[in-house]
């Protein structure tokens, strides 16, 4: 049988996250329903054809073995992830040497290579992320950076494309990644129709953050908790270093130190992120003009709002509203 034009091979192994495996095929199937010209064909590959037990306890059957897949011309290799708990109860990505070896071999026969969630750790172990910018689930990003200093790890975006290597963030971002692949192969219009079928409204751009500012950090002291609350409830007001220092009852010189120690960022960067988050919410849920959004969120001018959005999300406020307006 001739090789399909766009063969998608998904790597299977015991304990793999179920949604990582099933989410992308649903996107490709919906693309075919929306357009008869869509020609992705998904095959699940494993070491043997025996059932694979996923992290959810659901068993799935491989279509082909790794050995068979290695004889195919693969359009997209998709590597999902899996986690396990260490002795201290901390989640660690599963990186089986045999799976890493198979992924490296299959990647050599693939037009593009992708990972979902902590599958990025497998790509890194196979040397496929060397010198590249990549993302993964936020909970293991530090470990990925520590284990592979040759990889430029960015834990914030929901997916990153670097050449023909794509990496996706945590679990449900597999849908966003698959939609982006459909958009590249078959056009943005089809991808948007699929997104509507998935009730995702519009697919999220790669620059959209995994995080929401109010929940991104776990404060270590009541002082910082109170300070963050003050910032989030006074975004429209001037939030100067002197004013924040007074709220925290510290000197202006101490203020950056406690932000860096407890939140890993600067006061100015945190305030800007909080304002962008508030602006995102207004753009998604209201018809307020950009001028009103900028004023309400403390940006003062539309130009300042635009520059902050470009820095934080890589898109303009107008483009963000077009993609995510929910009303």
C-alpha positions as CSV (number, residue, x, y, z in Angstrom):
1,X,0.0,0.0,0.0
2,X,1.5,3.4,-0.9
3,X,2.6,5.7,1.9
4,X,0.0,8.4,2.7
5,X,1.1,11.9,1.9
6,X,0.9,13.0,5.5
7,X,1.5,10.0,7.7
8,X,1.4,10.9,11.4
9,X,3.1,8.4,13.8
10,X,2.4,8.7,17.5
11,X,4.8,7.0,19.8
12,X,3.3,4.7,22.5
13,X,4.8,3.3,25.7
14,X,3.4,2.1,29.0
15,X,2.1,4.9,31.3
16,X,1.8,7.5,28.5
17,X,-0.7,10.3,29.1
18,X,-4.0,9.3,27.4
19,X,-5.0,12.8,26.1
20,X,-1.5,13.3,24.6
21,X,-2.2,10.2,22.5
22,X,-5.9,10.7,21.7
23,X,-6.2,14.5,21.3
24,X,-4.2,15.1,18.1
25,X,-5.9,12.2,16.2
26,X,-9.3,13.8,17.0
27,X,-8.0,17.1,15.5
28,X,-6.9,15.4,12.3
29,X,-10.1,13.4,12.1
30,X,-12.2,16.6,12.3
31,X,-10.0,18.2,9.7
32,X,-10.9,15.4,7.3
33,X,-14.6,15.8,8.2
34,X,-14.4,19.5,7.4
35,X,-12.4,19.0,4.2
36,X,-12.2,15.9,2.0
37,X,-8.8,17.1,0.9
38,X,-7.3,16.6,4.4
39,X,-5.0,13.7,4.1
40,X,-3.5,13.0,7.5
41,X,-3.4,9.4,8.5
42,X,-2.6,8.5,12.1
43,X,-0.8,5.3,13.2
44,X,0.1,4.4,16.7
45,X,3.5,2.8,17.1
46,X,5.0,0.8,19.9
47,X,7.7,-1.7,20.6
48,X,5.2,-4.6,20.0
49,X,1.5,-4.9,19.0
50,X,0.5,-5.7,22.6
51,X,-1.9,-3.4,24.3
52,X,-0.4,-0.3,26.0
53,X,-1.8,0.8,29.4
54,X,-2.0,4.6,29.6
55,X,-1.7,6.8,32.7
56,X,-5.5,6.8,32.9
57,X,-5.6,3.0,33.0
58,X,-7.2,2.9,29.5
59,X,-5.6,0.4,27.2
60,X,-4.9,1.3,23.5
61,X,-3.8,-1.0,20.7
62,X,-0.7,0.0,18.6
63,X,-1.2,-0.1,14.8
64,X,2.4,-0.8,13.9
65,X,5.7,-1.6,15.6
66,X,8.6,0.8,15.8
67,X,10.4,-1.5,13.4
68,X,7.6,-1.2,10.9
69,X,7.4,2.6,11.3
70,X,11.1,2.9,10.7
71,X,10.4,1.6,7.1
72,X,7.8,4.3,6.4
73,X,8.3,7.9,5.2
74,X,6.8,9.9,8.1
75,X,5.4,13.3,7.7
76,X,4.9,14.0,11.5
77,X,6.4,12.1,14.4
78,X,4.5,12.9,17.6
79,X,6.0,12.1,20.9
80,X,3.7,12.2,24.0
81,X,4.8,12.2,27.5
82,X,4.4,10.4,30.9
83,X,5.3,11.2,34.4
84,X,6.0,9.3,37.6
85,X,6.5,10.2,41.2
86,X,9.9,10.0,42.8
87,X,10.6,9.0,46.4
88,X,9.8,12.6,47.5
89,X,6.5,12.6,45.8
90,X,7.7,15.0,43.0
91,X,6.6,14.4,39.4
92,X,9.3,13.3,37.1
93,X,9.1,12.7,33.3
94,X,9.5,9.2,32.1
95,X,12.5,8.9,29.9
96,X,13.0,5.2,28.9
97,X,16.3,4.7,27.0
98,X,14.7,2.2,24.6
99,X,12.0,4.8,23.7
100,X,14.6,7.5,23.3
101,X,16.5,5.3,20.8
102,X,13.4,4.5,18.8
103,X,12.4,8.2,18.7
104,X,15.9,9.2,17.4
105,X,15.6,6.5,14.6
106,X,12.1,7.5,13.6
107,X,13.0,11.2,13.6
108,X,15.5,10.6,10.9
109,X,12.7,9.4,8.7
110,X,10.3,12.3,9.6
111,X,9.7,15.6,7.9
112,X,8.9,17.2,11.2
113,X,9.1,16.1,14.8
114,X,6.7,17.2,17.6
115,X,6.3,16.6,21.3
116,X,3.4,17.0,23.7
117,X,3.8,18.0,27.3
118,X,6.8,16.2,28.9
119,X,7.5,14.4,25.7
120,X,10.0,17.2,25.2
121,X,12.3,15.4,27.6
122,X,12.4,12.4,25.3
123,X,13.2,14.6,22.3
124,X,16.0,16.3,24.4
125,X,17.4,13.0,25.4
126,X,17.5,12.0,21.8
127,X,19.5,15.1,20.9
128,X,16.7,16.6,18.8
129,X,16.4,19.8,20.8
130,X,20.1,20.7,20.9
131,X,20.5,24.4,20.1
132,X,16.7,24.9,19.8
133,X,14.1,26.8,21.7
134,X,11.5,24.5,23.3
135,X,8.8,24.3,25.8
136,X,7.2,21.6,28.0
137,X,4.8,21.4,30.9
138,X,5.6,24.2,33.3
139,X,6.1,21.7,36.2
140,X,9.1,20.1,34.6
141,X,10.6,23.0,32.7
142,X,13.3,23.6,35.3
143,X,14.4,20.0,35.1
144,X,14.5,20.1,31.3
145,X,16.7,23.2,31.4
146,X,19.0,21.7,34.1
147,X,19.3,18.3,32.4
148,X,19.9,19.8,28.9
149,X,21.6,23.2,29.1
150,X,22.1,23.1,25.3
151,X,18.3,23.6,25.0
152,X,16.8,27.0,25.2
153,X,13.8,26.2,27.5
154,X,10.9,28.6,27.6
155,X,8.2,27.4,30.0
156,X,5.6,30.0,29.1
157,X,4.2,29.5,25.5
158,X,1.7,26.8,24.8
159,X,3.8,25.6,21.9
160,X,7.0,26.6,20.1
161,X,8.1,25.9,16.6
162,X,11.9,25.9,15.9
163,X,12.4,24.9,12.3
164,X,10.8,21.4,11.8
165,X,10.8,20.7,15.5
166,X,7.6,21.6,17.5
167,X,7.2,21.3,21.3
168,X,3.9,21.7,23.1
169,X,3.1,22.6,26.7
170,X,0.9,20.7,29.2
171,X,-1.6,18.1,28.2
172,X,-4.5,20.0,26.7
173,X,-2.1,22.1,24.6
174,X,-1.8,19.0,22.4
175,X,-5.0,20.3,20.7
176,X,-3.5,23.7,20.0
177,X,-0.3,22.1,18.7
178,X,-2.3,19.8,16.4
179,X,-4.4,22.7,15.1
180,X,-1.2,24.6,14.3
181,X,0.0,21.6,12.3
182,X,-3.3,21.5,10.4
183,X,-3.0,25.2,9.7
184,X,0.5,24.7,8.3
185,X,-0.5,21.8,6.1
186,X,-4.0,22.8,5.0
187,X,-4.5,26.5,5.8
188,X,-5.6,28.7,8.6
189,X,-9.3,28.6,7.6
190,X,-9.6,24.9,8.0
191,X,-7.8,24.9,11.3
192,X,-10.3,27.6,12.6
193,X,-13.3,25.4,11.4
194,X,-11.8,22.5,13.3
195,X,-11.3,24.7,16.4
196,X,-15.0,25.6,16.3
197,X,-16.0,21.9,16.1
198,X,-13.8,21.3,19.2
199,X,-15.6,24.2,21.0
200,X,-12.3,26.0,21.4
201,X,-13.8,29.1,19.8
202,X,-10.5,30.0,18.1
203,X,-7.2,28.3,18.3
204,X,-4.7,29.9,20.6
205,X,-1.5,31.3,19.0
206,X,1.8,29.9,20.1
207,X,2.6,33.0,22.1
208,X,-0.3,32.6,24.5
209,X,1.0,31.9,28.0
210,X,0.4,28.7,29.9
211,X,-0.1,30.8,33.0
212,X,-2.5,33.2,34.6
213,X,-0.6,35.8,36.6
214,X,-2.7,35.6,39.9
215,X,-2.0,31.8,40.1
216,X,1.4,31.5,38.4
217,X,3.4,31.8,41.6
218,X,2.9,30.3,45.1
219,X,4.0,33.1,47.5
220,X,6.2,32.1,50.3
221,X,5.3,34.9,52.8
222,X,2.2,36.7,53.9
223,X,4.0,40.0,53.0
224,X,4.3,39.0,49.4
225,X,0.7,37.6,49.3
226,X,-0.6,41.0,50.6
227,X,1.6,42.9,48.1
228,X,0.4,40.9,45.2
229,X,-3.2,41.4,46.3
230,X,-2.5,45.2,46.5
231,X,-1.1,45.1,42.9
232,X,-4.0,43.1,41.5
233,X,-6.6,45.4,43.1
234,X,-5.0,48.7,42.1
235,X,-3.8,48.1,38.5
236,X,-5.3,51.4,37.3
237,X,-3.3,53.4,39.9
238,X,0.4,54.3,39.6
239,X,2.3,51.4,41.1
240,X,5.7,53.0,41.8
241,X,8.6,51.3,43.5
242,X,8.2,53.7,46.4
243,X,4.6,52.9,46.8
244,X,5.0,49.1,46.6
245,X,7.9,49.3,49.1
246,X,5.7,51.2,51.5
247,X,2.9,48.6,51.2
248,X,5.5,45.8,51.9
249,X,7.1,47.9,54.7
250,X,10.6,47.5,53.1
251,X,13.0,49.9,51.6
252,X,13.0,50.6,47.8
253,X,16.4,48.8,47.7
254,X,15.0,45.7,49.4
255,X,11.9,45.5,47.1
256,X,13.6,44.0,44.0
257,X,15.4,41.5,46.3
258,X,12.2,40.1,47.8
259,X,10.5,39.9,44.4
260,X,13.4,38.0,42.9
261,X,13.7,35.7,45.9
262,X,10.0,34.9,46.2
263,X,8.6,35.3,42.7
264,X,11.7,35.0,40.5
265,X,11.0,38.3,38.8
266,X,11.2,42.1,39.2
267,X,8.5,44.4,40.5
268,X,8.1,46.1,37.2
269,X,7.8,42.8,35.3
270,X,5.3,41.4,37.7
271,X,3.1,44.6,37.5
272,X,3.2,44.5,33.7
273,X,2.3,40.8,33.6
274,X,-0.6,41.5,35.9
275,X,-1.8,44.4,33.8
276,X,-1.6,42.4,30.6
277,X,-3.6,39.6,32.3
278,X,-6.3,42.1,33.2
279,X,-6.3,43.6,29.7
280,X,-6.6,40.1,28.2
281,X,-9.7,39.5,30.3
282,X,-11.3,42.7,29.2
283,X,-10.5,42.1,25.5
284,X,-12.0,38.6,25.8
285,X,-15.2,39.6,27.6
286,X,-16.0,43.3,26.7
287,X,-16.3,45.6,23.8
288,X,-14.4,48.4,25.5
289,X,-12.2,50.5,23.3
290,X,-8.4,50.0,23.5
291,X,-8.2,53.4,25.1
292,X,-10.6,52.4,27.9
293,X,-8.8,49.0,28.3
294,X,-5.4,50.7,28.6
295,X,-6.7,53.2,31.2
296,X,-8.5,50.6,33.3
297,X,-5.5,48.4,33.4
298,X,-2.9,51.1,34.2
299,X,-1.2,51.4,30.8
300,X,-2.1,55.0,30.4
301,X,-1.8,55.0,26.6
302,X,-2.7,52.6,23.8
303,X,1.0,52.5,22.6
304,X,2.1,51.3,26.1
305,X,-0.6,48.6,26.0
306,X,0.5,47.5,22.5
307,X,4.2,47.3,23.5
308,X,3.4,45.3,26.6
309,X,1.3,42.8,24.6
310,X,4.0,42.4,22.0
311,X,6.5,41.7,24.8
312,X,4.4,39.3,26.7
313,X,2.4,37.5,24.0
314,X,3.9,38.4,20.7
315,X,0.7,39.8,19.2
316,X,-1.2,43.0,19.3
317,X,-4.3,43.7,21.6
318,X,-6.5,43.9,18.5
319,X,-5.3,40.6,17.2
320,X,-5.7,39.0,20.6
321,X,-9.4,40.2,20.8
322,X,-10.0,38.9,17.3
323,X,-8.9,35.5,18.3
324,X,-10.3,35.2,21.8
325,X,-13.4,37.4,22.0
326,X,-16.0,35.2,23.7
327,X,-19.2,37.3,23.7
